[in-house]
Amino acid sequence: MWQVRIEPLGATFGCDATESVLEAAQRAGVHLPRSCRNGSCRTCLCHLRSGELAYRIDWPSLSPDDKDEGAMLPCVALPRSDLMVWAPQARPVNADGDQSAAGPT
């Protein structure tokens, strides 16, 4: 299991190599914006600061320039190492499933 750190939130969680970063974030109580969950809408777009990943699909809606700039789509991204992801839109989810504007607990 790989470790994923979401910054600037400061949340860290485990992610299996067969689980998308988005799925692991949800399981860990971290909300990332999402819509299509298939790599086409770019709602979940964030940036990979370190680590390696693969995609469930061959053609995620990222241009070569996007990829060169570190853009990633966590809904279809599979970790291949520990990851540090820059996702300023990430929020913790409280026990009721509501998003919180507060930082990590």
C-alpha positions in Angstrom: 0.0 0.0 0.0 1.3 3.4 -1.0 1.0 6.6 1.1 -0.7 9.7 -0.4 -0.3 13.1 1.2 -2.7 15.8 0.2 -1.4 19.4 0.6 -2.0 22.0 1.8 -4.6 20.0 3.9 -1.9 17.8 5.4 -4.0 14.6 5.2 -2.2 11.3 4.6 -3.8 8.0 3.8 -3.0 4.6 2.3 -3.9 3.7 -1.3 -3.7 0.3 -2.9 -2.1 0.1 -6.3 -5.5 -1.0 -7.7 -7.5 1.8 -6.0 -7.8 5.3 -7.5 -6.4 8.2 -5.4 -10.0 9.6 -5.3 -11.4 6.4 -4.0 -8.7 6.2 -1.3 -9.3 9.9 -0.4 -13.0 9.3 0.1 -12.4 6.2 2.2 -10.0 8.3 4.4 -12.5 11.1 4.9 -10.9 13.6 2.4 -13.3 15.3 0.0 -11.9 16.1 -3.4 -14.2 17.7 -6.0 -15.5 15.2 -8.5 -18.1 14.6 -11.1 -17.6 12.1 -13.9 -15.2 9.7 -12.1 -13.9 8.5 -15.5 -11.1 11.0 -16.4 -13.1 13.2 -18.8 -14.5 16.3 -16.9 -11.3 17.5 -15.1 -13.4 18.5 -12.0 -10.9 16.6 -9.7 -7.8 18.1 -11.4 -4.9 18.6 -9.0 -1.1 18.5 -9.2 1.4 15.7 -8.5 4.3 17.2 -6.6 6.2 14.0 -6.1 5.8 10.3 -6.8 4.7 8.2 -9.8 1.3 7.1 -10.9 -0.5 5.3 -13.8 -3.9 5.8 -15.2 -6.8 3.4 -15.5 -7.4 4.7 -19.0 -5.1 5.4 -21.8 -6.4 8.9 -22.6 -7.3 10.9 -19.5 -8.3 14.4 -20.4 -4.8 15.8 -19.9 -2.7 17.3 -22.6 1.0 16.6 -22.8 1.6 20.2 -21.4 -0.8 19.4 -18.5 1.2 16.3 -17.7 4.5 18.1 -18.0 3.2 20.7 -15.5 2.3 17.8 -13.0 -1.5 17.9 -13.5 -3.3 14.7 -12.5 -6.8 13.3 -12.3 -7.2 11.4 -9.1 -10.4 9.8 -10.2 -8.4 7.6 -12.6 -4.9 7.8 -11.1 -3.4 4.7 -9.5 -0.3 5.1 -7.3 3.0 3.5 -8.3 4.9 5.0 -5.3 4.1 7.3 -2.4 2.5 10.5 -3.7 2.4 14.1 -2.6 -0.5 15.8 -4.2 -1.3 19.6 -4.3 -5.1 19.9 -4.0 -6.0 23.2 -2.4 -9.7 22.4 -2.9 -9.5 19.3 -0.7 -11.5 19.4 2.5 -12.0 16.9 5.4 -15.3 15.2 5.8 -16.8 15.0 9.2 -18.5 12.0 10.7 -21.9 13.1 9.2 -20.4 13.2 5.7 -20.4 17.0 5.6 -17.4 18.9 4.2 -15.7 21.0 6.7 -13.8 24.2 6.0 -11.5 23.4 8.9 -8.1 21.8 8.4 -7.2 18.2 9.3 -8.1 16.8 12.7 
